[in-house]
């Protein structure tokens, strides 16, 4: 298994431990969760459920925090299509961290990345998606006073120079080994990781002091930060601390991905209630039995049931309620149709609120875009 | 022989024809010189003397000009040290072209380039040199209304996005073959050529129409423009036309280079009259004989005499006067000391005027820096 941001791999639940070991990540153990809880009072369900499951240097980050050396948050989105439920996981966690630790958040929109990696994508398209995707981020309710959007092409005067500082310490051999590039890779894609590294130390540059950086991210993004962590101490900055989340399974089953190009694989933030109903009813892979009779008798399998998994990853934040569903479904007292109805109700209620906030975001978006 | 911007080679006069053939350049023949003269009335001495000696697509450029499709000029300087006499050759020619063709000039200062290619150079240093080098360009007397400085890190919001458009069409294989990169080359140096390509089409983007681009350049810069010429038609722009000059020999002899790091190899624009005298007297390689008696009898060799070559390349624009010196020196009636005195007088008179203009440049520099 070889997971990079640019090579899609099917990931099963059991793969995460293997990946963590292979990447050299630390797992989130009870001690470190306790250490987080000391400051946050409660643990976010994504921590309780080990959706965020691994980290790099989180202990160091919390030690620094306890010494009064506050961190800032950094995450991002490469605009290339609609936002789906899976994209929201690290962002919602980011928002919780922002609130609990009163942290500044730097949010990068590398609008050149997917243009460089996808032959058919134009800069006009990524520009359109940058706007659309920013609305989704704003809609989640981040604090506009503490949230700073960086759009790579627009903020290049701020980013490119510092990307060169990183790039000077990264060889072609390194990016080839890290991302699987070949001699036919284009020179923009080869350079790109340097642009992604910049927000790890840009706030330190702007404030003229070394500030710890904390990055919540999907585990597929870890390779970029392996490079950033290697280079940053060489140019005088802390290594960014990372916390890694699992990837929400696509509708077609655990181990599949949600994709912007396949509407039957994902729920997008702009889907209508009818689209949601149809997608869940028709395409959400079910762990139930073929007939109601058999299901009542033998029960379903929540581990492979995408509707259950989505409640677990995102839509049912109440652990007791989730447990109840788990056992009812497993025993067969809850039917697939009932489970799906429950999920549809949850999704549509979330999207109704989100879409309203997304409309309002158009008016306040400008407050989020970083002004030099 | 393998000349790139990043591998210094000793170049003899006889090598230029070989290089032109190897690179696939056209030589400036009498027909094309005539075609230039039709518009300029006279030929610059750098054209008469074949200091500018080769080109790509210059006929096409002039045809377009005759059809009313005016070109803009593009040249540049990677700041990394003092400006020496050799640097001024293409710029002085550029100024003449600007005047004769009433052309806009885009002047790029890629302040990241040498930082990326030289281990010991910092961005603070390149920033300092950017300012110093800009003063030298302004001092040459370009028209501030028609001359636009682009500083790569400062204008990155304008440049990086368009560099990505180029980069998408350039593979690692291509830059490896063109510049001699290896797997150990850093990813900033690999990407850099895309930034150098941008001014070839930036004016077309800003004015929303395809405008021919004309680049006077030292022949060592040709590799960058081979890539630009390959890519530009793929993204909807004309190939830039080029005109190539030979490299002024260093003080230590024909075939050596002037260097910013070896003060005995070059005259810098900031040298004092005493420094000029000492450098020329002590270090300018002489084609004269060991004794005055022998020189009077056998004569000197202007072909290998750096003082004569500098008059040829730069300081004696009067062809008849130059010819007189050539034959007096060759016959032995002119002594090395006399030739050197003549050159010193020429250099110091040029530098006196240049240094005065360079001081004044501090006040008007801002007019030259492109405002978006």
Interface residues (C-beta under 8 A of the other chain):
Chain A: X112 X115 X116 X123 X152 X153 X154 X155 X156 X157 X159 X160 X161 X163 X164 X165 X167 X168 X169 X170 X171 X172 X173 X175 X176 X181 X182 X183 X184 X185 X186 X187 X188 X189 X190 X191 X193 X194
Chain B: X112 X115 X116 X123 X152 X153 X154 X155 X156 X157 X159 X160 X161 X163 X164 X165 X167 X168 X169 X170 X171 X172 X173 X175 X176 X181 X182 X183 X184 X185 X186 X187 X188 X189 X190 X191 X193 X194
